[in-house]
């Protein structure tokens, strides 16, 4: 159970999963169906389809733009254009076109693609209600749910994640070793949720003591308080499986013994999935990354980094490993090493905004403001500049002594209907520094309103 409690870091999906989505069957079927339906009316769609299948995403983008110019209200072509942009790593542009498509009409696949991109960019505040809607309405639609499955862990919704990965594990549309690892993480993180609730529950000390015993006595130690649980709760039954215990707890959420039972079962199920994965897929890079994550969570950062570097050497076909290594070094505040890892990721995928965003943060931490300005200015010339770039460039301009330039950048950014509330907060700060109290008050009001949403 010590391993169970240690796997606390939010390092789920999108790192190693991008390969999964970039395989030909990872291109959403909606894009290809649209091409078939409209190819006779809009010839550019046929060449766009061929370009997508050949992974020539920039060429596909140009064809989709031509098609959209002919049928500017087509939600399907907007979605397909968004896919071509997403596959190039241009998240901000993809988000824009998915949002436009959804304004024309609601399509679950398009909604899932938008949620996926918000997840990849870490926009958790706007992501969580989207995930709740998808789980409520679409969790039996495996094509939809597979696109956003990793996001439930990233947004700290592990209980829902268990249900999702169990469904994907029983399907043939998702890599089985990855599903097992993600299912294990979901169980383990669920165990942390239940243990946290248990620590705040009345009369929980004997159960918490039993969980602490697990570090030396394993599962038997964790179960040592079962007799006490049976004594105090009419609902406690040691033979319950995880789903059965979860169903009872939802009916009786204040029951301390059920929280204890779910803490134990979650840990046991998590370790069982890892054992199954090790037996069935002993060479799985996803399993190896899991072990590296555990090492990092247990404070063995050097060993974790060494394992990541070995993964980079042995699995160069996995596109996310430099990014993962950068995240690990970033957490250790090893800013130069993290920056180098993100640069290597960008060298392979120059349009991917995630490593660019993290490299930008590293440069801020290293106070490389002039270099950061040079790095970000080309990205600000994009059709829809990402908000992280606007925020970081504004900070660099402020640090370089030009608050006026910083204000101009953020005023442009806040014209976006989905402007991040931090844009308003930063503008409030800059207006205050510039002696413009009325504008500062206005931005504070906008920040407060955005925070209540």
C-alpha positions as CSV (number, residue, x, y, z in Angstrom):
1,X,0.0,0.0,0.0
2,X,3.0,2.4,0.3
3,X,3.2,2.3,-3.5
4,X,-0.5,3.1,-3.6
5,X,-0.2,6.2,-1.5
6,X,2.9,7.3,-3.4
7,X,1.4,7.5,-6.8
8,X,0.0,11.0,-6.3
9,X,1.4,13.0,-9.2
10,X,-1.0,14.1,-11.9
11,X,0.9,12.4,-14.8
12,X,-1.7,10.5,-16.7
13,X,-2.4,10.5,-20.4
14,X,-1.4,12.8,-23.0
15,X,2.3,12.3,-22.7
16,X,2.6,8.8,-24.3
17,X,-0.9,8.9,-25.8
18,X,-0.2,11.3,-28.7
19,X,1.1,8.4,-30.7
20,X,-2.2,6.6,-30.1
21,X,-4.2,9.5,-31.5
22,X,-1.8,10.1,-34.4
23,X,-2.2,6.5,-35.8
24,X,-4.5,6.4,-38.8
25,X,-7.3,5.1,-36.7
26,X,-6.7,8.0,-34.3
27,X,-8.0,10.5,-36.9
28,X,-11.6,10.9,-35.8
29,X,-14.0,9.0,-38.1
30,X,-16.2,12.2,-38.2
31,X,-13.5,13.8,-40.4
32,X,-13.4,11.0,-42.9
33,X,-17.2,10.6,-43.0
34,X,-17.7,14.3,-43.7
35,X,-15.3,14.0,-46.7
36,X,-17.3,11.1,-48.2
37,X,-20.6,12.9,-47.8
38,X,-19.6,16.2,-49.3
39,X,-16.8,15.3,-51.7
40,X,-19.0,15.6,-54.8
41,X,-20.2,19.1,-53.8
42,X,-16.7,20.3,-52.6
43,X,-13.9,18.6,-54.6
44,X,-11.2,19.9,-52.2
45,X,-12.5,17.5,-49.5
46,X,-11.3,14.5,-51.5
47,X,-7.8,15.8,-51.6
48,X,-8.0,16.8,-48.0
49,X,-9.0,13.2,-47.1
50,X,-6.0,11.8,-49.0
51,X,-3.7,14.3,-47.3
52,X,-5.0,13.3,-43.9
53,X,-4.5,9.6,-44.6
54,X,-0.9,10.4,-45.8
55,X,-0.3,12.4,-42.6
56,X,0.2,15.6,-44.7
57,X,-1.7,17.7,-42.3
58,X,-0.6,21.1,-43.5
59,X,-1.7,20.3,-47.0
60,X,-5.0,19.0,-45.6
61,X,-5.4,22.2,-43.7
62,X,-5.2,24.3,-46.9
63,X,-7.8,22.1,-48.7
64,X,-10.2,22.4,-45.7
65,X,-9.8,26.2,-45.7
66,X,-10.7,26.3,-49.4
67,X,-13.7,24.0,-48.8
68,X,-14.8,26.2,-45.8
69,X,-14.6,29.3,-48.0
70,X,-17.2,27.7,-50.3
71,X,-19.4,26.5,-47.4
72,X,-18.6,28.8,-44.5
73,X,-21.4,27.5,-42.2
74,X,-20.4,23.9,-42.4
75,X,-19.8,22.5,-38.9
76,X,-18.4,19.3,-40.4
77,X,-15.7,21.1,-42.4
78,X,-14.9,23.3,-39.4
79,X,-14.4,20.2,-37.4
80,X,-12.2,18.6,-40.1
81,X,-10.1,21.8,-40.3
82,X,-9.7,21.6,-36.5
83,X,-8.5,18.0,-36.7
84,X,-5.9,19.0,-39.3
85,X,-4.7,21.8,-37.0
86,X,-4.7,19.5,-34.0
87,X,-2.6,16.9,-35.7
88,X,0.0,19.7,-36.4
89,X,0.0,20.5,-32.7
90,X,-1.7,23.9,-33.2
91,X,-4.0,23.7,-30.2
92,X,-5.2,27.3,-30.1
93,X,-6.3,27.2,-33.7
94,X,-7.9,23.8,-33.4
95,X,-9.9,25.0,-30.3
96,X,-11.1,28.0,-32.3
97,X,-12.5,25.9,-35.1
98,X,-14.0,23.2,-32.8
99,X,-15.8,26.0,-30.9
100,X,-17.1,27.5,-34.2
101,X,-18.4,24.2,-35.3
102,X,-20.2,23.6,-32.0
103,X,-21.9,27.0,-32.4
104,X,-23.4,25.7,-35.7
105,X,-24.6,22.4,-34.1
106,X,-23.7,20.1,-31.3
107,X,-21.9,16.9,-32.3
108,X,-20.5,14.7,-29.5
109,X,-17.3,13.9,-31.4
110,X,-16.5,17.6,-32.0
111,X,-17.2,18.3,-28.3
112,X,-14.8,15.5,-27.3
113,X,-12.1,16.9,-29.6
114,X,-12.5,20.3,-28.0
115,X,-12.3,18.8,-24.5
116,X,-9.2,16.8,-25.6
117,X,-7.4,20.0,-26.7
118,X,-8.4,21.9,-23.6
119,X,-7.0,19.0,-21.6
120,X,-3.8,19.0,-23.5
121,X,-3.4,22.7,-22.8
122,X,-4.2,22.3,-19.1
123,X,-7.4,24.5,-19.3
124,X,-8.9,22.5,-16.4
125,X,-11.5,25.1,-15.3
126,X,-13.3,25.0,-18.6
127,X,-12.5,21.3,-19.1
128,X,-14.3,19.9,-16.0
129,X,-17.9,20.7,-16.9
130,X,-17.2,19.3,-20.4
131,X,-16.0,16.0,-19.0
132,X,-19.0,15.8,-16.7
133,X,-21.3,16.2,-19.7
134,X,-19.4,13.6,-21.7
135,X,-19.4,11.1,-18.8
136,X,-23.1,11.7,-18.2
137,X,-24.2,11.5,-21.8
138,X,-21.6,9.6,-23.8
139,X,-19.7,7.2,-21.7
140,X,-21.0,4.2,-23.6
141,X,-19.8,5.8,-26.9
142,X,-16.3,4.4,-26.9
143,X,-15.2,6.4,-29.9
144,X,-16.0,9.6,-27.9
145,X,-14.9,8.5,-24.5
146,X,-11.5,7.1,-25.8
147,X,-10.6,10.6,-27.0
148,X,-10.9,12.2,-23.5
149,X,-10.3,9.2,-21.2
150,X,-6.9,10.5,-20.0
151,X,-8.4,13.8,-19.1
152,X,-10.4,12.4,-16.2
153,X,-7.1,11.7,-14.4
154,X,-5.6,15.0,-15.4
155,X,-8.6,16.8,-14.0
156,X,-8.6,14.7,-10.8
157,X,-11.7,12.7,-11.5
158,X,-10.3,9.2,-10.8
159,X,-13.6,7.5,-9.8
160,X,-15.1,8.2,-13.2
161,X,-11.8,7.3,-14.8
162,X,-12.1,3.7,-13.4
163,X,-15.4,3.2,-15.2
164,X,-14.0,4.6,-18.4
165,X,-10.8,2.6,-18.5
166,X,-12.7,-0.6,-17.5
167,X,-14.9,-0.1,-20.6
168,X,-11.9,0.6,-22.8
169,X,-10.0,-2.4,-21.4
170,X,-12.9,-4.6,-22.6
171,X,-12.8,-3.1,-26.1
172,X,-10.5,-3.4,-29.0
173,X,-10.1,0.3,-29.8
174,X,-7.5,1.2,-27.2
175,X,-4.0,-0.2,-26.5
176,X,-4.5,-2.8,-23.8
177,X,-1.2,-2.2,-21.9
178,X,-2.0,1.5,-21.8
179,X,-5.5,0.8,-20.6
180,X,-4.2,-1.4,-17.8
181,X,-1.7,1.2,-16.6
182,X,-4.3,4.0,-16.8
183,X,-6.8,1.8,-14.9
184,X,-4.3,1.1,-12.2
185,X,-3.6,4.8,-11.8
186,X,-7.3,5.4,-11.7
187,X,-7.8,2.9,-8.9
188,X,-4.8,4.3,-7.0
189,X,-5.8,7.9,-7.3
190,X,-9.4,6.8,-6.2
191,X,-7.8,5.3,-3.1
192,X,-6.2,8.6,-2.3
193,X,-9.6,10.3,-2.7
194,X,-11.2,7.9,-0.3
195,X,-8.4,8.0,2.2
196,X,-8.5,11.7,2.3
197,X,-12.3,11.6,3.0
198,X,-11.6,8.9,5.6
199,X,-9.1,11.1,7.4
200,X,-11.8,13.7,7.9
201,X,-14.5,11.2,9.0
202,X,-15.7,10.6,12.6
203,X,-14.1,7.5,14.2
204,X,-11.6,6.9,11.5
205,X,-8.4,6.4,13.5
206,X,-8.5,2.6,13.7
207,X,-8.9,2.5,9.9
208,X,-6.2,5.0,9.2
209,X,-3.9,3.0,11.5
210,X,-4.7,-0.2,9.4
211,X,-3.9,1.7,6.2
212,X,-0.6,2.8,7.7
213,X,0.2,-0.9,8.5
214,X,0.1,-1.6,4.8
215,X,3.6,-0.2,4.3
216,X,5.0,-3.1,6.3
217,X,2.3,-5.8,6.2
218,X,0.8,-5.2,2.7
219,X,-2.8,-6.0,1.9
220,X,-3.2,-8.1,5.1
221,X,-2.2,-5.1,7.2
222,X,-4.6,-2.8,5.4
223,X,-7.5,-5.2,6.1
224,X,-6.7,-5.6,9.7
225,X,-9.5,-3.3,10.8
226,X,-12.2,-5.2,8.9
227,X,-13.8,-6.6,12.2
228,X,-14.1,-3.1,13.6
229,X,-15.6,-1.9,10.3
230,X,-18.2,-4.7,10.4
231,X,-19.0,-3.8,14.0
232,X,-19.8,-0.1,13.4
233,X,-21.5,-0.3,10.0
234,X,-24.6,-2.2,8.9
235,X,-23.5,-1.7,5.3
236,X,-19.9,-3.1,5.5
237,X,-19.4,-6.4,3.8
238,X,-15.8,-7.7,3.3
239,X,-16.8,-9.7,0.2
240,X,-17.8,-6.6,-1.8
241,X,-15.9,-5.8,-4.9
242,X,-14.9,-2.2,-5.8
243,X,-18.0,-1.4,-7.9
244,X,-20.3,-2.9,-5.2
245,X,-18.7,-0.9,-2.4
246,X,-18.8,2.2,-4.6
247,X,-22.5,1.8,-5.2
248,X,-23.2,1.4,-1.4
249,X,-21.0,4.4,-0.6
250,X,-22.9,6.6,-3.0
251,X,-26.1,5.7,-1.1
252,X,-24.3,6.3,2.3
253,X,-21.5,8.8,1.7
254,X,-21.0,9.5,5.4
255,X,-20.3,5.8,6.3
256,X,-16.8,5.7,7.7
257,X,-16.4,1.9,7.3
258,X,-17.3,2.1,3.5
259,X,-14.7,4.8,3.0
260,X,-12.2,2.5,4.6
261,X,-13.3,-0.4,2.5
262,X,-13.0,1.6,-0.7
263,X,-9.5,2.9,0.3
264,X,-8.4,-0.7,0.7
265,X,-10.1,-2.1,-2.4
266,X,-8.8,0.8,-4.6
267,X,-5.2,0.1,-3.6
268,X,-5.6,-3.7,-4.1
269,X,-7.2,-3.2,-7.5
270,X,-4.5,-0.8,-8.6
271,X,-1.7,-3.1,-7.8
272,X,-3.6,-6.0,-9.4
273,X,-3.9,-4.2,-12.7
274,X,-0.1,-3.5,-12.7
275,X,0.5,-7.1,-12.0
276,X,-1.7,-8.2,-14.9
277,X,0.1,-5.7,-17.2
278,X,3.5,-6.9,-16.1
279,X,2.5,-10.5,-16.9
280,X,0.8,-9.8,-20.2
281,X,3.0,-7.0,-21.5
282,X,6.4,-7.2,-19.7
283,X,8.1,-4.9,-22.2
284,X,5.4,-2.2,-22.2
285,X,6.9,1.3,-22.3
286,X,3.7,2.6,-20.6
287,X,4.4,0.2,-17.7
288,X,8.0,1.4,-17.6
289,X,6.9,5.0,-17.5
290,X,4.6,4.1,-14.6
291,X,7.5,2.7,-12.7
292,X,9.5,5.9,-13.5
293,X,6.5,8.0,-12.1
294,X,6.5,5.9,-9.0
295,X,10.2,6.5,-8.4
296,X,9.7,10.2,-8.8
297,X,6.7,10.2,-6.4
298,X,8.7,8.3,-3.8
299,X,11.4,11.0,-4.0
300,X,13.9,9.0,-6.1
301,X,14.2,11.7,-8.7
302,X,17.6,10.8,-10.1
303,X,16.5,7.2,-10.6
304,X,13.3,8.3,-12.3
305,X,15.2,10.6,-14.7
306,X,17.6,7.8,-15.5
307,X,14.7,5.6,-16.4
308,X,13.1,8.3,-18.5
309,X,16.4,8.8,-20.4
310,X,16.6,5.0,-20.9
311,X,13.0,5.1,-22.3
312,X,14.1,7.9,-24.7
313,X,17.0,5.7,-25.9
314,X,15.0,2.5,-26.3
315,X,11.7,3.9,-27.5
316,X,12.5,6.8,-29.8
317,X,9.3,6.1,-31.7
318,X,7.3,7.3,-28.7
319,X,6.8,11.0,-29.4
320,X,6.1,12.3,-25.8
321,X,9.2,11.1,-23.9
322,X,11.2,14.3,-24.0
323,X,8.1,16.2,-23.0
324,X,7.6,13.8,-20.0
325,X,11.3,14.2,-19.0
326,X,10.9,17.9,-19.2
327,X,7.8,17.8,-16.9
328,X,9.7,15.7,-14.4
329,X,12.7,18.1,-14.4
330,X,10.3,21.1,-14.2
331,X,8.7,19.7,-11.1
332,X,12.2,19.5,-9.5
333,X,12.7,23.1,-10.6
334,X,15.7,22.1,-12.7
335,X,14.9,24.8,-15.2
336,X,17.9,24.6,-17.6
337,X,17.5,20.8,-17.9
338,X,13.8,21.1,-18.3
339,X,14.2,23.7,-20.9
340,X,16.6,21.5,-22.9
341,X,14.1,18.6,-22.8
342,X,11.3,20.8,-24.1
343,X,13.6,22.1,-26.8
344,X,14.3,18.6,-27.9
345,X,10.5,17.9,-28.0
346,X,10.0,21.1,-30.1
347,X,12.8,20.1,-32.5
348,X,10.8,17.0,-33.4
349,X,7.3,18.7,-33.2
350,X,7.8,22.4,-33.8
351,X,4.1,23.3,-33.8
352,X,3.2,21.5,-30.6
353,X,2.2,24.2,-28.2
354,X,2.6,22.2,-25.0
355,X,6.4,22.0,-24.9
356,X,6.4,25.6,-26.2
357,X,4.3,26.7,-23.2
358,X,6.5,24.8,-20.7
359,X,9.7,26.1,-22.3
360,X,8.2,29.6,-22.0
361,X,7.7,29.1,-18.3
362,X,11.3,27.8,-17.9
363,X,12.6,30.9,-19.6
364,X,10.6,33.1,-17.3
365,X,12.0,31.2,-14.3
366,X,15.5,31.7,-15.6
367,X,14.8,35.4,-16.2
368,X,15.6,35.1,-19.9
369,X,13.1,37.8,-20.8
370,X,14.6,39.1,-24.0
371,X,15.1,35.6,-25.4
372,X,11.5,34.8,-24.3
373,X,10.2,37.8,-26.2
374,X,12.1,36.6,-29.3
375,X,10.7,33.1,-28.9
376,X,7.1,34.2,-28.4
377,X,6.7,37.0,-31.0
378,X,6.4,34.6,-34.0
379,X,3.7,32.7,-32.1
380,X,1.8,35.9,-31.6
381,X,1.5,36.2,-35.4
382,X,-0.7,33.0,-35.5
383,X,-4.3,33.3,-36.5
384,X,-5.4,32.7,-32.9
385,X,-2.4,33.3,-30.5
386,X,-2.6,31.0,-27.5
387,X,-3.4,32.8,-24.3
388,X,-0.4,31.3,-22.4
389,X,1.8,33.0,-25.0
390,X,0.0,36.4,-24.5
391,X,0.3,36.1,-20.7
392,X,4.0,35.1,-20.8
393,X,5.0,37.7,-23.4
394,X,3.2,40.4,-21.4
395,X,5.2,39.4,-18.3
396,X,8.4,39.5,-20.3
397,X,7.6,42.9,-21.7
398,X,6.8,44.2,-18.1
399,X,10.1,42.7,-16.8
400,X,11.9,44.4,-19.7
401,X,10.5,47.8,-18.6
402,X,7.7,48.2,-21.1
403,X,4.3,47.9,-19.3
404,X,2.6,49.7,-22.2
405,X,3.5,46.9,-24.5
406,X,2.3,44.4,-21.9
407,X,-1.0,46.1,-21.6
408,X,-1.5,46.2,-25.4
409,X,-0.8,42.4,-25.6
410,X,-3.3,41.6,-22.9
411,X,-6.0,44.0,-24.2
412,X,-5.9,42.1,-27.5
413,X,-6.0,38.7,-25.6
414,X,-9.1,39.7,-23.6
415,X,-11.1,40.2,-26.8
416,X,-11.3,36.4,-27.1
417,X,-14.7,35.3,-25.8
418,X,-13.0,32.6,-23.8
419,X,-10.3,34.8,-22.3
420,X,-8.6,33.3,-19.3
421,X,-9.4,35.1,-16.1
422,X,-5.7,35.6,-15.5
423,X,-5.7,38.0,-18.4
424,X,-8.0,40.3,-16.4
425,X,-5.9,39.8,-13.3
426,X,-2.7,40.7,-15.0
427,X,-4.3,43.7,-16.7
428,X,-5.6,44.9,-13.3
429,X,-2.0,44.6,-12.0
430,X,-0.5,46.5,-14.9
431,X,-3.1,49.3,-14.8
432,X,-2.5,49.7,-11.1
433,X,1.3,50.0,-11.7
434,X,0.6,52.5,-14.5
435,X,-1.5,54.8,-12.4
436,X,-4.8,54.0,-14.1
437,X,-7.1,53.1,-11.2
438,X,-10.4,53.1,-13.1
439,X,-9.2,50.6,-15.7
440,X,-7.7,48.5,-12.8
441,X,-11.1,48.5,-11.1
442,X,-12.8,47.4,-14.3
443,X,-10.4,44.5,-14.8
444,X,-10.9,43.5,-11.2
445,X,-14.6,43.3,-11.7
446,X,-14.1,41.2,-14.8
447,X,-11.7,38.9,-12.9
448,X,-14.2,38.4,-10.1
449,X,-17.0,37.7,-12.6
450,X,-14.9,35.1,-14.5
451,X,-13.9,33.5,-11.2
452,X,-17.5,32.9,-10.3
453,X,-18.3,31.0,-13.5
